[in-house]
Amino acid sequence: MRLPYAALALVLGLMGAIIIEVTSARLGLFTALTSWAWVDAAIYTVMTLVCALLFAPLFRRSGWLTLPLVTLLFLLLYAPVTGVVAGLVELTLGGGWGRPSLVRGALINTPVNLVYALVLELGFVALPLGVLTVLLLWWRSRRGRAARHAGVAHAQPGGR
């Protein structure tokens, strides 16, 4: 059974959230995005899907030579954007929009702390996990393109 691209992104996001949470807990590190672990898992999952969908056209067009650049771009954008979304979710669920210090902390500190945690504290887990995620999404997007082109070739007269 082939896993559709969006479903693969959701599974990879959830697995990444679980791996990061378990690793940080075992090492005694604080990597929470919000006050709730299930919300953190949902944010990682949804943001992996969002980034995967945004990068899908780039994944389909990129080859082996441009893959390292695309991977780097994905990884550079994922943590800060996820941190900002987590800050917005925390403000909304926690009712902190009326306090400027909470807003500032959510929109500045949360993204910076997430980048710090994923790169410096858990880089040995998070960076390989991110690279693997990008490789799987890249592979799946290109495989989906090849399947679509093969279907079009069979549908046309003369197999072209």
RAJO-V832185 format. One line per field, one symbol per residue. ss: DSSP state (H for helix, E for strand, L for the rest). phi: phi as a letter, one per 30 degrees, with the letter a starting at -180 (. if undefined). A space follows every 50 residues. Layout:
ss: ???
phi: ???
This chain:
ss: LLLLHHHHHHHHHHHHHHHHHHHHHHHLLLLLLLLLHHHHHHHHHHHHHH HHHHHHHHHHHLLHHHHHHHHHHHHHHHHHHHHHHHHHHHHHHHLLLLLH HHHHHHHHHHHHHHHHHHHHHLHHHHHHHHHHHHHHHHHHHHHHHHHHHH HHHHHLHHHL
phi: .ddeedddddddddddddddddddddciccbddbdbdddedddedddddd dddddeddddddcddceedddddedddeddddddddddddddddicddce ddddddccddddddeeddccdcedcdddddddeddddddddddddddddd dddddddiic
